[in-house]
Amino acid sequence: MHDKQNTEPDNTAVRVALWRALHVQVDSAPHVLEDEVGLQLAAPEDGWRQRPDMDPEATIGGRASIVARARFIEDLVTEQVGHGVTQYVILGAGLDTFAQRRPEIASQMRIFEVDQPGMQDWKRQRLIDLGFGIPEWLRLVPVDFEAGWSWWEQLKAANFDASRPAVVASTGVTQYLTKDAVAATLRQVATLAPGSTLAMTFILPLELAAPEVRPFLEASVKGARASGTPFISFFTPSEMLALAREAGFREARHVSAADLNQRYFTGRTDGFWLPSGEEFLIATT
């Protein structure tokens, strides 16, 4: 029996889901990501849009970051399906809704959502209650990270095929881990079958962020600390690329916030853009 704290999504996971919905509800079309399924899962109380952390103007940068990284991952997964990759692993899945929103792609794969046991119990029940169910190709993989469980062993127990390539996504996670833990994750993913791809976000040191973005980053750091989940690790792009190469990846590249802005926000006139601060590592085996 899990206590309430461990059987419901944490505040960060809920905020991410609500920001994705807020993008659809308050930002101009075209939308970078169409996702109100997370809102259904979270089922916030009436008036959720009046919460301080849902203010459309104050959260525009965070909202842009959340939808851009989710869209980038989805584009990557779609591309890899086209190359015959049929396994997708989401580390720290939270309220990810790819499987529910994009079944035409997801059903061509086996998707492994990795998260805490209580979170997985909660999500399984919510998916059933909402009528989505748990299709055969979706695996909710419970891993108690705090108890030292191995996500790799749990993944194999869920019938992950280590002999076949996969896409592995880890977004919004590295800042909460020690640099040793991040390096260990990189080493493990680097052992996957040739043709596998890792997409991992990381947070730049504050001094590397553009001056206009620093207040946003500082607020994120302060908020994370106040909520009991402080940011622990920051990386420069060169540090992250070096870690990936040392881990054994065949190739590693950096995708910056500027790259994502060019890809998803070019031509917008509503001020909806992605601040620098969170970047991507893309590494292949």
Phi, psi and omega in degrees: 000123180268149175281170186303321183301327184262000182244013173227154179297148180285171185302323181296315180298319179293316180300318179301314180296319181289325177295323177297319178291320180298325177303316180291325188275331186238340183269155182291150171285154000284143180277139180293325181215134176257102183213102170245005176293321178301325176297319177297318179296313184291327179046060181291165178292156176306144180086013183300331181287350176271357177298145179303325182277010175244008179301121186303320182284314184292334186254012187300320180293316179296320179296316179298319180298316183295314183286327180293316182291323178294317180294320180299316178297316181296321177296320179296314180298316179300317178298317183289327174300320178297338178264009176091008177280128186235018175231136182224121182247127178246110180273122185072056191293327181056229180260038176301140185233016181306315183298327182276326184274330186236054184297336180294333175265313184301324183288349176273359185234177163247119185255131181243109177263117184256127176196181183298148183305314180297320177298318181292322176300315181296313183294320178304314182293320179296319179297322178292313182299324182275357177089004177283324182068185179239096180296161184301330185274358178252123179243120174268109189260112181278131177221118176272090183299321183294333179271003176085016178296151177267117179296330180293316178294320179293325178296314179296324178295337178269016177075028169292134182261103184291349180273354182243147183293161182212160165260132177240126179245135175222099182242139178066028185243319191300330182293341180265357184251156172289160179295328176295319180293322177296316179298321180295320177297317179299317180298321181292314181294328180295344178275355181294165183303147177307140182096001177279152182230133173251132171242114186228130176272156174212157182258131178289149169304144185306323184291344179269347180286150177300146183307321182288346182263338186304318178302321178296315180295318179298321178295321179296316179297315180297317180295320179296319180295317181296329182274001178089007178234071186293150172290131182252319189236138174233149183224143166278157177304319181295324177297315182293320177296320179295318178300318181295317180292320177296329180288341177113008177292146180289319180221150176213137178219158182254128173248116187271168174299325178297322177298316181291323177300315180296323184285320190244343188239001179301133176090353179286144180242009184261006179079006180277107183211166186262118177287148176291153181149311175254126184237171180245140162258129172242118184230141182234148180267000000 
